Amino acid sequence: MAKRKDSTRSKRTSSARLWVQVLVAPLLSFMAFGLLLALGAGPEKHAEPPPPSPSDWRVTRYDQVATLGLDGSTEVVVSMSFNFGESGGRGPVLTFPERHISPGHLDRWQNTPMEVLEVTSPSGAPADRRVTSENGVLTLRIGRQEEFVHGQHEYTIRYRVEGLVTPNHPASGLDEFNWNAIGAASTVPIDAPRLTLVLPAQVQRLGCFTGAQFDQPCATPAIDDTEANENGQWAIEDWEIDDLGRGEGWQVVAGFAAGTFSPDVAARESRVYRWRTMFSSDPAPLLTAVAIPVLAIGTHLLWVWRRRRPTERREIAVRFDPPGGSGSGGIEPGVLGVLADGEVNPVDMAASIVDLVVRRQVLMDRRDLDDWSISRADRQQRALLHRSTDTALANALFSVGEPLTAARWGSSKGGPAHNQLRRSLETAAGVHEWFTQPPQQLADRLRSWYGLVFAFTLVIIAALSFVGFGWAGLAIGVTAWLLTRLPAPLPKFTAGGTDAWYQAQGFRLYLTTAEGPQLRFEDGGERFARYLPYAMVFGVVGQWAAALSRGAQDPQRYLGGLVAVGEALDSRSLRRSLTRSVDEFSGSVTTPVHVAAIKAQAAMTAVSAARWASSGGSGGRSSGFGGGGGGGGGSVGGW
């Protein structure tokens, strides 16, 4: 009763896991994929560029005063004269990147948040402002939708930006202020821009770069004669460069003594959610992705290896007959194969069929390679060497009809008979209670759990991708699938199972060490035929055949049933097992005639089987003094 309850509970649990795999896992996987797309892990998104500007638009004056504080924030006042020409326009448009890729870390953003404080027009032009933020870019649109202006107008914009300071930069060893004073996405030319820097400490080094990629060095003012004012600030005034064309920017870099700024002023970082960063190529994610299958599969195989035999250690003594005896009470070879690996495999089924043929429980009538039939022997003949399991095995073999013909077997593709034969052997093995639980039950449970992990692969990938370990998530899914294909470990052996295992190993030892002359006189050589299926199960057909070649007179008479079955059954794995046994046998027989005959039949059997970019720059090529762009800074356009 207890076993029945356990079986019912196990079936319910397996059913629940199946429903989770079929319904819940795909639903969560689609949700995870949607979440990745929503967070930006899909196609690369870029800030929408400012609209094209008429050719007569021009910024004739662009003066900035940037005041850097010890808290790392920078307040900027822009005073510009925008000439809309005869074409006219509503007002200027400034775009400010609020993040850029962290130097040396493509999977991280450095955030430079912006705040627009004030917008005015001393010339009286409409100064209404509209601020939007999308894809890491803040856009400031000045003017009114319904009102156009012509000619030149003055505008003053005041804003604050943070995160432009990198304390103790690893490349320069300085505290670096790295700022794009003018972005490289401007759509109007700018005449001779000027800059005044108000700094909280003595600057030790200045850098200046222009161009579309901030890769063209420009002149810097002298810093040796700068002095602090009454407020303890150092000013670099009226820093002017040449005119900038459309799509050209201006990057400014200032280096201070390390320790001038607190480490807390560094730009706040966040993860870049893009496919190439979520599946990072950094060493840690890649090593993790490699370690997961190695450790998981290695642990599983170690578990299988440790469970391959009983925990109790005994000396293996030679046994001259199978466990249970060599007569009708002996254990069927296919059933004994379950004791070795816990499952019914093609070799076990092949051995069972050969055993039925050898013991005349079934008869094969083979007229041609594709014209054969297998039928039950008459009752009187079956009674001579009948086992209790023979009826169930024969019923399984004839589940597609009796007699079993080539046409019936081919139309069924081996499915019904194959599955019925497997179940019959599993049932027969379960009667002996060799294990604390049915091996197939443990195997099914493990594979269902591995399958459950595989079903949630997309969810796992999504979760680990948030920390850049997407490859590790993929490795988990692939590993789980591989684990479902590997042999399952055996359950623990019972006391009876331990006895049977050592008896089986003793019998295997006999099969590998038997003497040919002894076989000649024991049972008239028939012992070889009876034990051949056991040699198949134990994988020692070659050794067993070698003993025959030294003692038996006609090895072919004992192999006929084996070859016939191998030719008849249209099951690739089953036929492969039989053919392998034929090859091993023929390699052990020394009589040339017999070798030729066996290999010819084996050959007949074989024939029948026949621009990656962010919204900002790269931070001055890592050092801040090699160009490449910094953070913040507005690109100028109009609308």
C-alpha positions as CSV (number, residue, x, y, z in Angstrom):
1,M,0.0,0.0,0.0
2,A,2.8,2.4,0.9
3,K,4.6,1.7,-2.4
4,R,1.4,2.4,-4.2
5,K,1.0,5.7,-2.4
6,D,4.6,6.6,-3.2
7,S,4.1,5.7,-6.8
8,T,0.9,7.8,-7.0
9,R,2.7,10.8,-5.4
10,S,5.6,10.4,-7.7
11,K,3.2,10.4,-10.8
12,R,1.5,13.5,-9.5
13,T,4.8,15.3,-9.0
14,S,6.0,14.3,-12.4
15,S,2.7,15.5,-13.9
16,A,3.1,18.9,-12.2
17,R,6.6,19.3,-13.5
18,L,5.4,18.4,-17.0
19,W,2.7,21.1,-16.8
20,V,5.3,23.6,-15.6
21,Q,7.5,22.7,-18.5
22,V,4.7,22.8,-21.1
23,L,2.8,25.9,-20.0
24,V,4.5,28.0,-17.3
25,A,8.1,27.9,-18.5
26,P,7.3,29.1,-22.1
27,L,5.0,31.9,-20.7
28,L,7.7,33.1,-18.3
29,S,10.3,32.8,-21.1
30,F,8.3,35.0,-23.4
31,M,7.8,37.5,-20.5
32,A,11.6,37.5,-19.8
33,F,12.4,38.1,-23.5
34,G,9.9,41.0,-23.5
35,L,11.5,42.4,-20.4
36,L,14.9,42.3,-22.1
37,L,13.5,44.2,-25.1
38,A,11.8,46.7,-22.9
39,L,15.1,47.4,-21.0
40,G,16.9,48.0,-24.3
41,A,18.4,44.7,-24.9
42,G,17.1,44.6,-28.4
43,P,18.3,46.5,-31.4
44,E,20.6,49.4,-30.6
45,K,18.8,52.7,-30.0
46,H,20.3,56.1,-30.7
47,A,19.2,59.6,-29.8
48,E,17.1,61.2,-32.6
49,P,19.4,63.8,-34.2
50,P,18.3,67.4,-34.5
51,P,16.5,68.3,-37.7
52,P,18.6,69.6,-40.6
53,S,19.3,73.4,-40.4
54,P,19.0,75.9,-43.3
55,S,22.2,76.9,-44.8
56,D,21.9,80.6,-43.7
57,W,21.6,79.6,-40.0
58,R,24.7,80.4,-37.9
59,V,25.8,80.9,-34.3
60,T,27.9,84.0,-34.5
61,R,28.7,84.1,-30.8
62,Y,29.0,81.2,-28.3
63,D,30.4,82.2,-24.9
64,Q,30.4,79.8,-21.9
65,V,31.3,80.2,-18.2
66,A,31.7,76.9,-16.5
67,T,32.1,76.8,-12.7
68,L,33.3,73.5,-11.3
69,G,32.7,72.8,-7.6
70,L,34.5,70.5,-5.2
71,D,31.3,68.5,-5.1
72,G,31.9,67.5,-8.7
73,S,28.9,69.5,-10.1
74,T,29.4,72.0,-12.9
75,E,27.2,75.0,-13.5
76,V,27.4,76.4,-17.0
77,V,26.1,79.7,-18.4
78,V,25.8,79.8,-22.2
79,S,25.4,83.2,-23.9
80,M,24.9,82.9,-27.7
81,S,23.8,84.9,-30.7
82,F,21.8,82.8,-33.1
83,N,21.3,84.2,-36.6
84,F,18.3,82.6,-38.3
85,G,18.9,84.5,-41.5
86,E,16.1,85.0,-44.0
87,S,14.8,81.5,-43.6
88,G,13.7,82.1,-40.0
89,G,13.1,79.6,-37.2
90,R,11.3,79.1,-33.9
91,G,14.5,79.0,-31.7
92,P,17.6,77.0,-30.8
93,V,17.7,73.3,-29.9
94,L,20.4,72.0,-27.6
95,T,21.0,68.3,-27.0
96,F,23.0,67.1,-24.0
97,P,24.1,63.5,-23.5
98,E,23.3,62.3,-20.0
99,R,25.5,59.2,-20.2
100,H,28.4,57.8,-22.1
101,I,30.2,54.4,-22.2
102,S,32.6,54.0,-19.3
103,P,36.2,53.9,-20.5
104,G,37.4,50.4,-20.6
105,H,34.0,49.0,-19.7
106,L,31.7,48.6,-22.6
107,D,29.0,47.1,-20.4
108,R,28.7,50.2,-18.1
109,W,27.3,53.7,-18.5
110,Q,28.8,56.7,-16.8
111,N,25.9,58.9,-16.0
112,T,26.1,62.7,-16.3
113,P,22.6,63.9,-15.2
114,M,21.6,67.4,-16.5
115,E,19.3,70.0,-15.1
116,V,18.2,73.1,-17.0
117,L,18.0,76.0,-14.6
118,E,17.1,79.0,-16.7
119,V,16.4,80.1,-20.3
120,T,16.1,83.8,-21.3
121,S,16.3,85.9,-24.4
122,P,17.8,89.4,-23.9
123,S,16.8,90.3,-27.5
124,G,13.1,89.5,-26.7
125,A,12.8,86.4,-28.7
126,P,10.3,83.7,-27.4
127,A,12.2,81.8,-24.7
128,D,9.6,79.1,-23.8
129,R,11.4,75.9,-23.1
130,R,10.5,72.3,-23.5
131,V,12.8,69.7,-21.9
132,T,12.6,66.0,-22.9
133,S,14.8,63.0,-22.2
134,E,15.0,59.9,-24.3
135,N,17.6,57.2,-24.8
136,G,20.1,59.0,-22.5
137,V,19.9,62.3,-24.3
138,L,18.3,65.5,-22.8
139,T,16.8,67.8,-25.4
140,L,16.2,71.5,-24.7
141,R,13.9,73.1,-27.3
142,I,13.5,77.0,-27.0
143,G,10.8,79.0,-28.6
144,R,7.1,78.7,-29.6
145,Q,5.6,76.4,-32.1
146,E,3.4,79.1,-33.7
147,E,6.0,81.9,-33.8
148,F,8.9,82.3,-36.2
149,V,11.8,84.7,-35.7
150,H,14.3,86.1,-38.3
151,G,17.7,87.5,-38.1
152,Q,20.0,87.4,-35.1
153,H,18.7,86.8,-31.5
154,E,20.4,86.5,-28.1
155,Y,19.8,83.6,-25.8
156,T,21.1,82.8,-22.3
157,I,20.9,79.2,-21.0
158,R,22.0,78.1,-17.5
159,Y,22.2,74.5,-16.6
160,R,24.0,72.1,-14.1
161,V,25.7,68.8,-14.9
162,E,27.2,66.2,-12.6
163,G,29.6,63.3,-13.0
164,L,32.3,65.1,-15.1
165,V,35.1,64.4,-12.6
166,T,37.0,61.1,-12.4
167,P,39.1,61.1,-9.2
168,N,42.5,59.5,-9.5
169,H,42.1,58.6,-13.2
170,P,44.0,55.2,-13.7
171,A,45.7,56.5,-16.9
172,S,47.0,59.9,-15.8
173,G,47.0,59.5,-12.0
174,L,45.2,62.9,-11.7
175,D,41.7,64.0,-10.8
176,E,40.3,64.6,-14.2
177,F,37.5,67.0,-15.3
178,N,36.4,65.8,-18.8
179,W,33.8,67.8,-20.5
180,N,32.4,68.2,-24.0
181,A,32.0,72.0,-24.0
182,I,30.2,71.7,-27.4
183,G,28.9,68.4,-28.6
184,A,29.7,66.9,-32.0
185,A,26.1,66.7,-33.2
186,S,25.7,70.4,-33.9
187,T,23.8,71.1,-37.1
188,V,24.8,74.8,-37.4
189,P,28.3,76.3,-37.7
190,I,29.7,78.1,-34.6
191,D,32.0,81.1,-34.9
192,A,35.0,81.2,-32.6
193,P,33.5,79.7,-29.4
194,R,35.0,81.0,-26.1
195,L,35.1,79.5,-22.7
196,T,35.9,80.6,-19.2
197,L,36.7,77.9,-16.6
198,V,36.3,78.7,-12.9
199,L,38.0,75.9,-11.0
200,P,38.2,75.0,-7.3
201,A,42.0,74.2,-7.3
202,Q,45.2,74.8,-9.2
203,V,45.1,73.0,-12.5
204,Q,48.2,71.0,-13.4
205,R,47.4,70.0,-16.9
206,L,45.0,71.1,-19.7
207,G,43.8,69.2,-22.8
208,C,41.9,70.5,-25.8
209,F,40.4,68.5,-28.7
210,T,38.0,69.3,-31.5
211,G,36.5,67.5,-34.5
212,A,33.7,65.0,-35.1
213,Q,35.5,62.4,-33.0
214,F,37.3,64.8,-30.7
215,D,40.6,63.6,-32.1
216,Q,42.2,66.9,-33.3
217,P,44.3,68.6,-30.7
218,C,43.9,72.4,-30.2
219,A,45.8,75.0,-28.4
220,T,45.4,75.4,-24.6
221,P,46.1,78.6,-22.6
222,A,49.0,78.9,-20.3
223,I,48.3,77.8,-16.7
224,D,51.6,78.6,-15.0
225,D,50.6,82.2,-14.1
226,T,47.1,81.5,-12.9
227,E,46.3,82.6,-9.3
228,A,43.4,82.0,-7.0
229,N,40.9,84.8,-6.5
230,E,39.4,86.0,-3.2
231,N,37.0,83.0,-3.2
232,G,39.8,80.5,-3.6
233,Q,39.0,79.8,-7.2
234,W,41.3,79.6,-10.2
235,A,40.0,81.1,-13.5
236,I,41.1,80.3,-17.0
237,E,39.5,83.1,-19.0
238,D,38.7,83.7,-22.6
239,W,39.8,80.4,-23.9
240,E,39.0,80.7,-27.6
241,I,39.3,78.2,-30.5
242,D,38.8,78.3,-34.2
243,D,35.3,78.2,-35.9
244,L,33.5,74.9,-35.7
245,G,31.7,73.4,-38.6
246,R,28.6,71.3,-38.6
247,G,29.2,68.0,-36.8
248,E,32.3,69.3,-35.0
249,G,32.7,69.5,-31.2
250,W,35.0,70.8,-28.5
251,Q,36.4,68.7,-25.6
252,V,38.1,70.2,-22.6
253,V,40.1,68.2,-20.1
254,A,41.6,69.6,-16.9
255,G,43.8,67.6,-14.5
256,F,44.1,68.3,-10.8
257,A,46.4,66.8,-8.1
258,A,45.0,63.4,-7.0
259,G,42.9,63.8,-3.9
260,T,41.6,67.2,-4.8
261,F,38.1,65.7,-5.2
262,S,36.4,63.1,-3.0
263,P,36.0,59.7,-4.6
264,D,32.2,60.2,-4.1
265,V,32.0,62.8,-6.9
266,A,32.7,60.1,-9.6
267,A,30.1,59.6,-12.1
268,R,27.4,57.1,-11.1
269,E,27.6,54.0,-13.2
270,S,24.8,51.8,-14.5
271,R,24.7,48.7,-16.6
272,V,24.4,48.9,-20.4
273,Y,21.5,46.6,-21.4
274,R,22.6,45.6,-24.9
275,W,23.0,42.1,-26.3
276,R,26.8,42.5,-26.5
277,T,27.1,43.6,-22.9
278,M,24.6,41.3,-21.4
279,F,26.6,38.5,-23.1
280,S,29.9,40.0,-21.9
281,S,33.2,38.8,-23.2
282,D,35.0,39.7,-19.9
283,P,37.0,36.8,-18.3
284,A,34.7,36.3,-15.3
285,P,31.4,35.6,-17.4
286,L,33.3,33.5,-19.9
287,L,35.1,31.4,-17.2
288,T,31.8,31.0,-15.4
289,A,30.1,29.8,-18.6
290,V,32.9,27.2,-19.0
291,A,33.0,26.2,-15.4
292,I,29.2,25.5,-15.2
293,P,29.1,22.5,-17.6
294,V,32.4,21.2,-16.5
295,L,31.4,21.1,-12.8
296,A,27.8,20.1,-13.4
297,I,28.5,17.3,-15.8
298,G,31.6,16.2,-13.9
299,T,29.6,16.0,-10.7
300,H,26.9,14.0,-12.4
301,L,29.4,11.6,-13.9
302,L,31.1,11.2,-10.6
303,W,27.7,10.4,-9.0
304,V,27.1,7.8,-11.7
305,W,30.5,6.3,-11.2
306,R,30.2,6.1,-7.4
307,R,26.8,4.4,-7.7
308,R,27.9,1.9,-10.4
309,R,28.4,-0.8,-7.7
310,P,27.2,-1.5,-4.1
311,T,28.8,0.5,-1.3
312,E,29.7,-2.8,0.5
313,R,33.0,-4.1,-0.7
314,R,33.5,-7.8,-1.2
315,E,35.9,-10.1,-3.1
316,I,34.5,-11.3,-6.4
317,A,34.4,-15.0,-6.6
318,V,34.1,-17.0,-9.9
319,R,30.6,-18.2,-10.4
320,F,29.9,-20.9,-13.1
321,D,26.3,-20.1,-13.8
322,P,24.1,-16.9,-13.8
323,P,22.5,-15.7,-10.6
324,G,19.5,-17.9,-9.9
325,G,21.1,-20.9,-11.7
326,S,21.4,-22.0,-15.3
327,G,18.1,-23.7,-15.6
328,S,14.5,-22.3,-15.6
329,G,15.1,-20.5,-12.3
330,G,18.0,-18.4,-13.7
331,I,17.6,-14.7,-14.2
332,E,16.9,-13.7,-17.8
333,P,20.0,-12.0,-19.4
334,G,18.1,-8.8,-20.3
335,V,16.8,-8.5,-16.7
336,L,20.3,-9.0,-15.4
337,G,21.5,-6.2,-17.6
338,V,19.3,-3.8,-15.6
339,L,21.4,-4.7,-12.5
340,A,24.5,-3.4,-14.3
341,D,23.3,0.0,-15.4
342,G,19.8,0.4,-14.0
343,E,18.1,0.7,-17.3
344,V,16.9,-1.4,-20.3
345,N,19.2,-0.6,-23.2
346,P,19.3,-2.0,-26.7
347,V,21.9,-4.5,-25.7
348,D,19.6,-5.9,-23.0
349,M,16.8,-6.3,-25.5
350,A,19.0,-7.8,-28.1
351,A,20.3,-10.3,-25.5
352,S,16.7,-11.2,-24.5
353,I,15.7,-11.9,-28.1
354,V,18.8,-14.0,-28.7
355,D,18.1,-15.9,-25.5
356,L,14.6,-16.7,-26.6
357,V,15.9,-18.0,-30.0
358,V,18.7,-20.0,-28.4
359,R,16.3,-21.6,-25.9
360,R,13.8,-22.5,-28.6
361,Q,11.1,-20.3,-27.0
362,V,10.6,-18.7,-30.4
363,L,11.4,-19.9,-33.8
364,M,12.7,-17.9,-36.8
365,D,11.8,-18.9,-40.3
366,R,14.1,-16.9,-42.6
367,R,13.6,-17.4,-46.3
368,D,15.3,-14.2,-47.4
369,L,16.8,-11.0,-45.9
370,D,13.5,-9.2,-46.2
371,D,11.2,-12.3,-45.9
372,W,11.2,-13.8,-42.4
373,S,8.9,-14.5,-39.5
374,I,9.3,-15.2,-35.8
375,S,6.7,-17.3,-34.1
376,R,6.3,-19.1,-30.8
377,A,7.6,-22.6,-30.5
378,D,5.1,-25.3,-29.7
379,R,4.3,-25.8,-26.0
380,Q,6.2,-29.0,-25.6
381,Q,9.4,-27.5,-27.0
382,R,9.0,-24.3,-24.9
383,A,8.5,-26.3,-21.7
384,L,12.1,-27.8,-21.9
385,L,13.9,-24.5,-21.1
386,H,11.0,-22.2,-20.0
387,R,11.5,-19.3,-17.6
388,S,8.8,-17.5,-15.7
389,T,9.6,-14.3,-17.7
390,D,9.4,-15.9,-21.1
391,T,5.7,-15.5,-21.6
392,A,5.7,-11.8,-20.9
393,L,8.7,-11.2,-23.2
394,A,7.2,-13.2,-26.0
395,N,3.9,-11.3,-25.6
396,A,5.9,-8.1,-25.9
397,L,7.7,-9.3,-29.0
398,F,4.4,-10.3,-30.6
399,S,2.5,-7.2,-29.6
400,V,2.3,-6.1,-33.2
401,G,0.9,-9.5,-34.3
402,E,1.8,-13.2,-34.4
403,P,3.7,-14.4,-36.2
404,L,6.0,-11.4,-36.3
405,T,6.8,-10.8,-39.9
406,A,9.1,-8.4,-41.7
407,A,6.1,-6.5,-43.0
408,R,4.5,-6.1,-39.5
409,W,7.8,-5.2,-37.9
410,G,8.6,-2.6,-40.6
411,S,5.1,-1.0,-40.5
412,S,5.3,-0.6,-36.8
413,K,8.9,0.7,-37.1
414,G,9.7,-1.3,-34.0
415,G,7.7,1.1,-31.8
416,P,5.0,-1.0,-30.0
417,A,7.1,-4.1,-29.8
418,H,10.2,-2.2,-28.8
419,N,8.4,-0.3,-26.0
420,Q,6.5,-3.4,-24.8
421,L,9.7,-5.4,-24.6
422,R,11.4,-2.6,-22.6
423,R,8.5,-2.4,-20.1
424,S,8.4,-6.2,-19.7
425,L,12.1,-6.2,-18.8
426,E,11.7,-3.3,-16.4
427,T,8.8,-5.1,-14.7
428,A,10.7,-8.3,-14.5
429,A,13.7,-6.5,-13.0
430,G,11.5,-4.7,-10.5
431,V,10.3,-8.0,-9.0
432,H,13.8,-8.7,-7.6
433,E,13.9,-5.4,-5.6
434,W,17.6,-4.9,-6.2
435,F,17.4,-1.2,-5.5
436,T,15.8,1.0,-2.8
437,Q,13.7,2.5,-5.6
438,P,13.1,1.7,-9.3
439,P,16.1,2.9,-11.3
440,Q,13.9,4.3,-14.0
441,Q,11.9,6.3,-11.4
442,L,15.1,8.0,-10.2
443,A,16.2,8.5,-13.8
444,D,12.9,10.0,-14.8
445,R,12.9,12.3,-11.7
446,L,16.4,13.6,-12.5
447,R,15.7,14.1,-16.1
448,S,12.4,15.9,-15.4
449,W,14.3,18.3,-13.1
450,Y,17.0,18.8,-15.7
451,G,14.3,19.3,-18.3
452,L,12.6,21.9,-16.0
453,V,15.8,23.9,-15.8
454,F,16.2,23.6,-19.6
455,A,12.6,24.8,-20.1
456,F,13.4,28.0,-18.0
457,T,16.6,28.7,-20.0
458,L,15.3,32.1,-21.3
459,V,14.3,33.1,-17.8
460,I,17.7,32.2,-16.4
461,I,19.5,34.0,-19.3
462,A,17.4,37.1,-18.7
463,A,18.1,37.1,-15.0
464,L,21.9,36.6,-15.3
465,S,22.1,39.0,-18.3
466,F,21.3,41.9,-15.9
467,V,24.8,41.4,-14.4
468,G,26.5,40.6,-17.7
469,F,26.5,36.8,-17.3
470,G,24.2,35.9,-20.2
471,W,26.7,33.3,-21.4
472,A,26.5,31.6,-18.0
473,G,22.7,31.5,-18.4
474,L,23.1,29.9,-21.8
475,A,25.6,27.5,-20.4
476,I,23.1,26.4,-17.7
477,G,20.5,25.7,-20.3
478,V,22.8,23.7,-22.6
479,T,24.2,21.8,-19.5
480,A,20.7,20.9,-18.4
481,W,19.9,19.6,-21.9
482,L,23.1,17.5,-21.9
483,L,22.4,16.1,-18.5
484,T,19.1,14.8,-19.8
485,R,21.0,12.8,-22.3
486,L,23.5,11.3,-19.9
487,P,23.0,8.0,-18.0
488,A,21.4,8.4,-14.6
489,P,23.0,7.2,-11.4
490,L,21.8,4.0,-9.9
491,P,19.7,4.1,-6.7
492,K,21.3,2.5,-3.6
493,F,21.5,-1.3,-3.7
494,T,19.5,-3.3,-1.3
495,A,21.0,-6.3,0.5
496,G,19.5,-8.6,-2.1
497,G,20.8,-6.3,-4.8
498,T,24.3,-6.4,-3.4
499,D,24.3,-10.2,-3.3
500,A,23.0,-10.4,-6.9
501,W,25.5,-7.8,-8.1
502,Y,28.5,-9.8,-6.8
503,Q,27.0,-13.0,-8.1
504,A,26.7,-11.4,-11.6
505,Q,30.3,-10.1,-11.4
506,G,31.5,-13.6,-10.5
507,F,29.6,-15.0,-13.5
508,R,31.1,-12.3,-15.7
509,L,34.6,-13.3,-14.5
510,Y,33.8,-16.9,-15.5
511,L,32.8,-15.8,-19.0
512,T,36.1,-14.0,-19.5
513,T,38.3,-16.8,-18.1
514,A,36.6,-20.0,-19.2
515,E,38.8,-22.6,-20.8
516,G,37.9,-24.0,-24.3
517,P,38.6,-27.7,-23.6
518,Q,36.3,-27.5,-20.6
519,L,33.5,-26.1,-22.7
520,R,33.8,-29.0,-25.2
521,F,32.8,-31.6,-22.7
522,E,30.3,-29.6,-20.7
523,D,26.8,-30.1,-22.0
524,G,28.2,-31.0,-25.4
525,G,29.1,-27.4,-26.0
526,E,25.5,-26.1,-25.6
527,R,26.7,-24.1,-22.6
528,F,28.2,-21.6,-25.0
529,A,24.9,-21.0,-26.7
530,R,23.0,-20.5,-23.5
531,Y,25.6,-18.1,-22.1
532,L,26.1,-16.1,-25.2
533,P,23.2,-13.6,-24.3
534,Y,24.8,-13.0,-20.9
535,A,28.1,-12.3,-22.6
536,M,26.3,-9.7,-24.7
537,V,24.9,-8.1,-21.6
538,F,28.3,-8.0,-19.9
539,G,30.1,-6.8,-23.1
540,V,32.4,-9.8,-23.2
541,V,31.3,-11.5,-26.4
542,G,34.9,-11.4,-27.7
543,Q,36.3,-13.2,-24.6
544,W,33.5,-15.7,-24.5
545,A,33.9,-16.5,-28.2
546,A,37.7,-16.8,-27.8
547,A,37.0,-19.6,-25.3
548,L,34.7,-21.3,-27.8
549,S,37.3,-21.1,-30.6
550,R,39.7,-23.0,-28.4
551,G,37.3,-25.7,-27.5
552,A,34.1,-25.9,-29.5
553,Q,34.0,-27.7,-32.9
554,D,31.4,-25.6,-34.8
555,P,31.0,-22.1,-33.6
556,Q,28.7,-21.2,-36.5
557,R,25.9,-23.4,-35.2
558,Y,25.7,-21.3,-32.0
559,L,25.8,-18.0,-33.8
560,G,23.1,-18.6,-36.3
561,G,20.2,-17.3,-34.2
562,L,22.2,-14.2,-33.3
563,V,22.9,-13.3,-36.9
564,A,19.3,-14.1,-38.0
565,V,17.9,-11.8,-35.4
566,G,20.3,-9.1,-36.3
567,E,19.2,-9.3,-40.0
568,A,15.6,-9.4,-39.2
569,L,15.0,-6.6,-36.7
570,D,14.8,-3.1,-38.3
571,S,15.9,-1.2,-35.3
572,R,19.1,0.7,-35.7
573,S,20.3,0.7,-32.1
574,L,19.2,-2.9,-31.5
575,R,20.8,-4.1,-34.7
576,R,23.9,-2.2,-33.9
577,S,24.2,-4.1,-30.6
578,L,23.7,-7.4,-32.4
579,T,26.2,-6.6,-35.2
580,R,28.8,-5.4,-32.7
581,S,28.5,-8.8,-31.0
582,V,28.9,-10.6,-34.3
583,D,32.0,-8.5,-35.1
584,E,33.5,-9.3,-31.7
585,F,32.7,-13.0,-32.1
586,S,34.2,-13.2,-35.6
587,G,37.3,-11.4,-34.5
588,S,37.9,-14.2,-31.9
589,V,37.3,-17.2,-34.1
590,T,40.4,-18.6,-35.8
591,T,38.8,-21.0,-38.4
592,P,39.0,-19.1,-41.7
593,V,35.8,-20.7,-43.1
594,H,33.8,-19.8,-40.1
595,V,35.3,-16.2,-40.1
596,A,34.3,-15.8,-43.7
597,A,30.8,-17.1,-43.2
598,I,30.2,-15.0,-40.1
599,K,31.5,-11.8,-41.6
600,A,29.5,-12.3,-44.7
601,Q,26.3,-12.5,-42.7
602,A,27.3,-9.5,-40.6
603,A,27.9,-7.5,-43.8
604,M,24.4,-8.4,-44.9
605,T,23.1,-7.1,-41.6
606,A,25.0,-3.9,-42.0
607,V,23.6,-3.4,-45.6
608,S,20.0,-3.6,-44.3
609,A,20.7,-0.9,-41.7
610,A,21.6,1.4,-44.3
611,R,29.0,52.1,-35.3
612,W,28.5,50.5,-31.7
613,A,28.0,53.9,-30.0
614,S,26.5,55.7,-26.9
615,S,24.8,59.1,-26.8
616,G,28.1,60.6,-25.4
617,G,31.8,60.1,-26.0
618,S,34.4,57.7,-24.7
619,G,35.9,60.0,-22.1
620,G,39.0,61.2,-23.8
621,R,40.3,57.8,-24.9
622,S,40.4,56.5,-21.4
623,S,43.0,58.9,-20.1
624,G,41.0,62.1,-20.7
625,F,44.1,63.5,-22.5
626,G,44.0,61.6,-25.7
627,G,40.8,62.9,-27.2
628,G,37.8,60.8,-28.0
629,G,35.1,62.9,-26.2
630,G,34.0,63.5,-22.7
631,G,30.7,63.9,-20.9
632,G,28.0,66.5,-20.9
633,G,28.1,69.5,-23.3
634,G,25.4,70.7,-25.7
635,S,25.2,70.2,-29.4
636,V,23.5,73.2,-31.1
637,G,20.7,73.2,-33.7
638,G,17.4,74.8,-34.2
639,W,13.8,74.2,-35.2
